[in-house]
Amino acid sequence: MSGSFFTFVRERASFVQVMRHLTKEERESLFPTTCHFKVIAVSLEGIHLLLNKVLESNGIIDCKFQPGAQSKGGKYISYEIALELETHELMIRLDSDLRQIDGVKMVL
């Protein structure tokens, strides 16, 4: 029985397109675009100020992270924002800077 499964997979492997990394030109052609960030952080006093400071240090002063749901036990809180970003580089820099904040557990 297992042989038939592997035969099935082999026969269809030629139809599967392999995902590849985009070239720099392909990445930049997707911008400007709206990017949605969701940050899951430990519920610490002032964490939202640190999140917003990352925005400000990257020249984004007209938008602020908005608090979202808090975990059942109150230990974690989510923050969300939608930004119109001009470049892929800026998106990557924001992601990296947000991940460096103490208390941030996840950036989506």
JONOR-V803007 format. One record per pair of residues at least 12 apart in sequence whose C-alpha atoms are under 6 Angstrom apart, sorted by the first residue. I is the first residue (numbers start at 1). J is the second residue. Records with the same first field share a line. If there is no record, write none. Layout:
# JONOR-V803007
I=J ; J
This chain:
# JONOR-V803007
28=88
31=86 ; 87
32=85 ; 86
33=84 ; 85
34=83 ; 84
35=82 ; 83
36=81 ; 82
37=80 ; 81 ; 108
38=79 ; 80 ; 107 ; 108
39=78 ; 79 ; 106 ; 107
40=77 ; 78 ; 105 ; 106
41=76 ; 77 ; 103 ; 104 ; 105
42=75 ; 76 ; 103
43=75 ; 76 ; 77
52=64
65=79 ; 80 ; 81
66=79 ; 80
67=79
